[in-house]
Amino acid sequence: MTLYIYRDPMSNNWWLQYQQGINIGYWPGDIFRGLSMTAETVQWGGEVYSSRIGHPGHTSTEMGSGELGSPDPRSGWTKRMRIRDNSMILKYPEWVSRYSDDYDCYATYLLWEYMDDPEFYFGGPGKGWQSWRCT
């Protein structure tokens, strides 16, 4: 599935588009005051909430399919990551990194060196799997 989020320079609305040309809906530009012209950060991945990150009693909620992020088709993944800057040309972001609040319970994996189409994998089973560290 290919999704785009982009700002319409005429209306300043931020559109969600499916494939090429199927507009699903938009967010009015005035609700994103800090994004009046551009965005500074783009994030891909998953999110699981826990008020106990790094402490015993962490959530058992799975992220993605519950598989640790790795180049495995069962992991959650994002492929063909692109941004559109003011040139209106889709391109791979110049600076990319991976991050997790809790690497003991969830994993991220970025496969980008020597590839035309970088891939980002993420996920994890949460509390209760083999790692004694994810408690």
N, C-alpha and C positions, 0 to 999 in steps of 0.2 A: 504494500500500500504506500503510495507516495502522497505526502502532505506538505503543503507550503503555508507559511505564515509570512505575510508581507504587508508593508504599509503602502496604501494608495496615495501617491503624492498629491493628487487633486483633492481628495476628501480628508486625508490624514487618518482614515480608518485603517485598522489592522485586520486583514482578511485571512480566513482559514480556507484554503483551497485544496480540493482533492484532485489527484492526477493532474492533468493540465487543462485548466479552464472551468472546472466545476466548483463554483463558489458555494461553500457550506454556510457561511455566516461571517459576521465581523464584530469586532469590538470597537466602539466609538473612540476616535483618537483622543477626545478630551478626558477620558478616564485614565490615560497613560501620560500624564504631564511630563514625566521624565523621558518619555519616548516621542517627543514631538517631531523629531527629525530622524533619529537613528537609535539603535540599540547598541549597548556596549558589550553585552554578554549574551551568549546563546548557550542553552544547556539541553542535552539529550540524556535520557536515562529513566530510571524509576525512582520511586520514593516510598518509603515505609516510615510511619511515624512511631516513635517510642520516646516517652519521657525518661527512659532509663538507659539511654545510650552509654555504654562503657561501665554500666553497673549491673549487678545481678538482678534478674527479673526482666531482662530484655524481651521484647515481643517475639512471638513465634510466627508472626506474619511472614509469608513468603514474598519475595520480590520477583516479579516476572513469573517464570514457570516453577521457581523454587530451586532451579539449578544454579550453581555458582557461575558467575560470568566468566566465560572462556569461549574460544572458537568452537563451540558445540551448538548444533542446530536447536538444542533444547533450551539454551540460555535465552534470556531476553536480548534483543539486539536492535541496533539502529545502523543502517547501511546507507551509503550515498549521502552523507551529511554535507549540506551545502548552506552557504549564506548568500544573500544578494545585497551587495553594497550599493552605493549611490550610482555606480556604473550600470546597475540593473542587470548585471551578468551573474549567473549562479557560479559560485566557486567554493572550493574547499577552504575552511578557515585556516589562516596562517598559523595560529597558535592553538593547540589542543592539549588538554591534559585530562587525566582521569582522577576521580575522587570518590571516597566513601567515608561516611561518618563512623562506620564500624566494619573494618576489614575482616574481623573475626567471624562475622555473621553474613556479610554480603561481599561480593567481589566484583571488581570492574576489570575490563581488559580492553586495551586499545591496540588494534592491529593496523598499523599505518605505514611502517617503514617499507619502502620498495613496492608500494602498491599504488595503483591509479585510483582505486576506490577504497578508502579507509573504512574500517568496520569497528564499531563499539559494542562490546558485550557487557551485560550487567545482570545481576540477580543473586539470589541466595535463599537458603531455607529458613533463615532466622534462628531463633532459639531451639535447641533440642536436637541438633544434628550431631555428627561425629566429633566436632571440635569442642573440647572441654573449655575453650576460651570463650565461646559464645554461650553465655549463661543467662 
